[in-house]
Amino acid sequence: MPIIVGWTPTPEGEAALAQALTTARTRGSELLVVNVSPTSDPSGATFASDREVAAVQGRLDESGVPYTLRQLVRGKDAAEEIVGLAGELDAELVVIGLRHRSPVGKLLLGSRSQAILLDAPCPVLAVKAPPRAA
């Protein structure tokens, strides 16, 4: 049973990855690192470039934690992919990163995070990213 982490090249994704590595090491678990985009031409900052993927692979290799890294472009949003993988692989845990949002942002909030929290068939660990420098 793997630990799944939704990773993006953002402070939130980095916080989730750091926590997932610590948790996987402590539990002796395998890690599945997932970077998702609904299209093959992502315009947002959440889909990792080849350089970002290589850097994360180096970090994962150095960690000694067994892992698989997947970049998925199958027309689904991140929540749908992660919840689906958690069920398919009988994941023991899903780790996601969250960012602080304004009251209006919370109203419009990342329904992706909320969907993962509510729909995942296993426990979900939500990790806050460190505050951004002003």
C-alpha positions as a Markdown table, in Angstrom:
| # | Residue | x | y | z |
|---|---|---|---|---|
| 1 | Met | 0.0 | 0.0 | 0.0 |
| 2 | Pro | 1.7 | 3.2 | -1.1 |
| 3 | Ile | 1.5 | 6.7 | 0.2 |
| 4 | Ile | 0.3 | 9.0 | -2.6 |
| 5 | Val | 1.5 | 12.6 | -2.7 |
| 6 | Gly | 0.0 | 15.2 | -5.1 |
| 7 | Trp | 3.1 | 17.1 | -6.1 |
| 8 | Thr | 3.4 | 20.4 | -8.0 |
| 9 | Pro | 6.4 | 22.6 | -8.4 |
| 10 | Thr | 5.0 | 25.1 | -5.9 |
| 11 | Pro | 5.6 | 25.8 | -2.2 |
| 12 | Glu | 2.5 | 23.8 | -1.4 |
| 13 | Gly | 3.7 | 20.8 | -3.5 |
| 14 | Glu | 7.1 | 21.0 | -2.0 |
| 15 | Ala | 5.6 | 21.0 | 1.6 |
| 16 | Ala | 3.5 | 17.9 | 0.7 |
| 17 | Leu | 6.5 | 16.1 | -0.8 |
| 18 | Ala | 8.7 | 16.8 | 2.2 |
| 19 | Gln | 6.0 | 15.5 | 4.6 |
| 20 | Ala | 5.3 | 12.5 | 2.4 |
| 21 | Leu | 9.0 | 11.6 | 2.4 |
| 22 | Thr | 9.2 | 11.8 | 6.1 |
| 23 | Thr | 6.0 | 9.7 | 6.6 |
| 24 | Ala | 7.0 | 7.1 | 4.0 |
| 25 | Arg | 10.5 | 6.8 | 5.7 |
| 26 | Thr | 8.9 | 6.4 | 9.2 |
| 27 | Arg | 6.3 | 3.8 | 8.0 |
| 28 | Gly | 8.6 | 2.0 | 5.7 |
| 29 | Ser | 6.2 | 2.7 | 2.8 |
| 30 | Glu | 6.6 | 3.2 | -0.9 |
| 31 | Leu | 5.8 | 6.6 | -2.2 |
| 32 | Leu | 3.8 | 7.4 | -5.4 |
| 33 | Val | 4.5 | 11.0 | -6.5 |
| 34 | Val | 1.8 | 12.3 | -8.8 |
| 35 | Asn | 1.9 | 15.4 | -11.0 |
| 36 | Val | -1.3 | 16.0 | -12.9 |
| 37 | Ser | -2.6 | 18.1 | -15.7 |
| 38 | Pro | -5.8 | 17.8 | -17.6 |
| 39 | Thr | -4.2 | 18.7 | -20.9 |
| 40 | Ser | -0.9 | 18.1 | -22.6 |
| 41 | Asp | -0.3 | 21.8 | -22.9 |
| 42 | Pro | -0.7 | 23.0 | -19.4 |
| 43 | Ser | -0.7 | 26.8 | -18.9 |
| 44 | Gly | -0.6 | 26.7 | -15.1 |
| 45 | Ala | 2.4 | 26.4 | -12.8 |
| 46 | Thr | 1.2 | 23.0 | -11.5 |
| 47 | Phe | 2.5 | 20.8 | -14.2 |
| 48 | Ala | 6.3 | 20.2 | -13.8 |
| 49 | Ser | 8.8 | 20.8 | -16.5 |
| 50 | Asp | 11.4 | 18.2 | -17.4 |
| 51 | Arg | 14.0 | 20.2 | -15.3 |
| 52 | Glu | 11.7 | 20.2 | -12.2 |
| 53 | Val | 11.0 | 16.5 | -12.6 |
| 54 | Ala | 14.7 | 15.7 | -12.8 |
| 55 | Ala | 15.4 | 17.8 | -9.7 |
| 56 | Val | 12.6 | 15.9 | -7.7 |
| 57 | Gln | 13.9 | 12.6 | -9.0 |
| 58 | Gly | 17.3 | 13.5 | -7.6 |
| 59 | Arg | 15.8 | 14.4 | -4.3 |
| 60 | Leu | 13.8 | 11.2 | -4.2 |
| 61 | Asp | 16.8 | 9.1 | -5.1 |
| 62 | Glu | 18.9 | 10.6 | -2.3 |
| 63 | Ser | 16.1 | 10.0 | 0.2 |
| 64 | Gly | 16.4 | 6.2 | 0.0 |
| 65 | Val | 12.6 | 5.9 | 0.0 |
| 66 | Pro | 11.3 | 3.6 | -2.7 |
| 67 | Tyr | 9.2 | 5.7 | -5.1 |
| 68 | Thr | 7.4 | 5.9 | -8.4 |
| 69 | Leu | 6.9 | 9.3 | -10.1 |
| 70 | Arg | 4.0 | 9.7 | -12.5 |
| 71 | Gln | 3.1 | 12.7 | -14.7 |
| 72 | Leu | -0.5 | 12.1 | -15.8 |
| 73 | Val | -2.3 | 13.9 | -18.7 |
| 74 | Arg | -5.5 | 12.0 | -19.2 |
| 75 | Gly | -8.1 | 14.8 | -19.2 |
| 76 | Lys | -9.0 | 14.4 | -15.6 |
| 77 | Asp | -8.4 | 17.0 | -12.8 |
| 78 | Ala | -5.9 | 16.4 | -10.0 |
| 79 | Ala | -8.6 | 15.4 | -7.5 |
| 80 | Glu | -10.2 | 12.8 | -9.7 |
| 81 | Glu | -6.8 | 11.3 | -10.6 |
| 82 | Ile | -5.5 | 11.2 | -7.0 |
| 83 | Val | -8.8 | 9.8 | -5.5 |
| 84 | Gly | -8.9 | 7.2 | -8.3 |
| 85 | Leu | -5.3 | 6.1 | -7.8 |
| 86 | Ala | -5.9 | 5.9 | -4.0 |
| 87 | Gly | -8.8 | 3.5 | -4.6 |
| 88 | Glu | -7.1 | 1.5 | -7.3 |
| 89 | Leu | -3.8 | 1.0 | -5.4 |
| 90 | Asp | -5.4 | 0.7 | -2.0 |
| 91 | Ala | -3.3 | 3.6 | -0.7 |
| 92 | Glu | -2.6 | 3.9 | 3.0 |
| 93 | Leu | -2.5 | 7.7 | 2.9 |
| 94 | Val | -2.8 | 10.6 | 0.5 |
| 95 | Val | -0.7 | 13.8 | 1.2 |
| 96 | Ile | -1.6 | 17.1 | -0.3 |
| 97 | Gly | -0.4 | 20.7 | 0.1 |
| 98 | Leu | -2.6 | 23.6 | 1.0 |
| 99 | Arg | -2.2 | 27.3 | 0.8 |
| 100 | His | -3.7 | 30.0 | 2.8 |
| 101 | Arg | -6.6 | 31.7 | 1.1 |
| 102 | Ser | -8.6 | 34.9 | 1.6 |
| 103 | Pro | -12.2 | 34.6 | 2.7 |
| 104 | Val | -13.3 | 35.0 | -1.0 |
| 105 | Gly | -10.7 | 32.5 | -2.0 |
| 106 | Lys | -12.1 | 30.0 | 0.5 |
| 107 | Leu | -15.5 | 30.4 | -1.0 |
| 108 | Leu | -14.1 | 29.7 | -4.5 |
| 109 | Leu | -11.5 | 27.4 | -3.0 |
| 110 | Gly | -9.7 | 24.7 | -4.5 |
| 111 | Ser | -12.4 | 22.3 | -4.8 |
| 112 | Arg | -9.7 | 19.9 | -5.7 |
| 113 | Ser | -8.3 | 19.9 | -2.2 |
| 114 | Gln | -11.8 | 19.6 | -0.8 |
| 115 | Ala | -12.7 | 16.8 | -3.2 |
| 116 | Ile | -9.6 | 14.8 | -2.2 |
| 117 | Leu | -10.3 | 15.4 | 1.5 |
| 118 | Leu | -13.9 | 14.2 | 1.2 |
| 119 | Asp | -13.7 | 11.5 | -1.5 |
| 120 | Ala | -10.4 | 9.7 | -0.9 |
| 121 | Pro | -10.9 | 6.1 | 0.3 |
| 122 | Cys | -8.1 | 6.4 | 2.8 |
| 123 | Pro | -6.8 | 9.0 | 5.3 |
| 124 | Val | -5.6 | 12.3 | 3.9 |
| 125 | Leu | -2.9 | 14.5 | 5.4 |
| 126 | Ala | -3.2 | 18.1 | 4.4 |
| 127 | Val | 0.1 | 20.1 | 4.8 |
| 128 | Lys | 0.3 | 23.9 | 4.9 |
| 129 | Ala | 3.1 | 25.5 | 3.0 |
| 130 | Pro | 5.4 | 27.8 | 4.9 |
| 131 | Pro | 4.3 | 31.5 | 4.6 |
| 132 | Arg | 5.6 | 33.3 | 1.6 |
| 133 | Ala | 8.0 | 36.1 | 2.1 |
| 134 | Ala | 6.6 | 39.6 | 1.6 |
